[in-house]
Amino acid sequence: MLKKWFPQMENFSGQLKKYKVTINDLLEENRKLEARAKACENGKTKDTMERAKLESELHNIQRVLDRIPPDVLAELKRQQQYGKDR
């Protein structure tokens, strides 16, 4: 009686092995994609932090420039222009 079902069981077992290989390949590809996504996210976070740092520095420089008296700033600009004309 089992002989009747044995070929079908072997075929089914073969199909399961193929599916297992495919599933394992897909799981490995998924792990690689997750690693790439995480690396991109870390890079994005790093870029965001760098941008925030640069914006902070820009605001600090702007505050320093805003404290320079207008007449001094005008004189500095005039001297800079004079140096370019030479």
C-alpha positions in Angstrom: 0.0 0.0 0.0 2.9 2.5 0.8 4.5 1.6 -2.6 1.6 3.4 -4.2 2.3 6.7 -2.4 6.1 6.5 -2.3 6.7 8.1 -5.7 4.4 11.0 -4.8 6.2 11.4 -1.4 9.6 11.5 -3.2 8.3 14.1 -5.6 6.9 16.2 -2.8 10.1 15.8 -0.8 12.1 17.0 -3.8 9.8 20.0 -4.2 10.2 20.9 -0.5 14.0 20.8 -0.9 13.8 23.2 -3.9 11.5 25.5 -1.9 13.9 25.4 1.1 16.8 26.5 -1.1 14.7 29.3 -2.6 13.6 30.4 0.9 17.1 30.3 2.2 18.3 32.4 -0.8 15.5 34.9 -0.2 16.3 35.1 3.5 20.0 35.8 2.8 19.1 38.4 0.2 16.7 40.0 2.8 19.6 40.1 5.4 21.8 41.8 2.9 19.1 44.3 2.0 18.4 45.0 5.7 22.2 45.6 6.2 22.3 48.0 3.3 19.2 49.8 4.5 20.7 50.2 8.0 23.9 51.5 6.5 22.0 54.1 4.5 20.0 55.1 7.6 23.2 55.5 9.6 24.7 57.6 6.7 21.5 59.7 6.7 21.7 60.3 10.4 25.4 61.2 10.1 24.5 63.7 7.3 21.8 65.2 9.4 24.1 65.6 12.4 26.8 67.2 10.2 24.2 69.6 8.7 23.0 70.6 12.2 26.6 71.2 13.3 27.3 73.4 10.2 24.0 75.4 10.7 25.0 76.0 14.3 28.4 77.2 13.3 26.8 79.5 10.7 24.5 81.0 13.3 27.4 81.6 15.6 29.4 83.3 12.9 26.3 85.4 11.9 26.0 86.5 15.6 29.6 87.6 15.6 29.2 89.5 12.4 26.0 91.2 13.7 28.0 92.5 16.6 30.6 94.3 14.4 29.7 98.0 14.3 28.4 99.1 10.8 31.2 101.7 10.4 33.9 99.1 11.1 32.3 96.6 8.8 32.1 99.3 6.0 35.8 100.1 6.5 36.8 96.4 6.3 34.8 96.1 3.1 36.4 99.2 1.7 39.9 97.9 2.5 39.0 94.5 1.0 37.8 96.2 -2.2 41.0 98.4 -2.2 43.1 95.3 -2.0 41.3 93.7 -4.9 41.8 96.8 -7.1 45.5 96.8 -6.7 
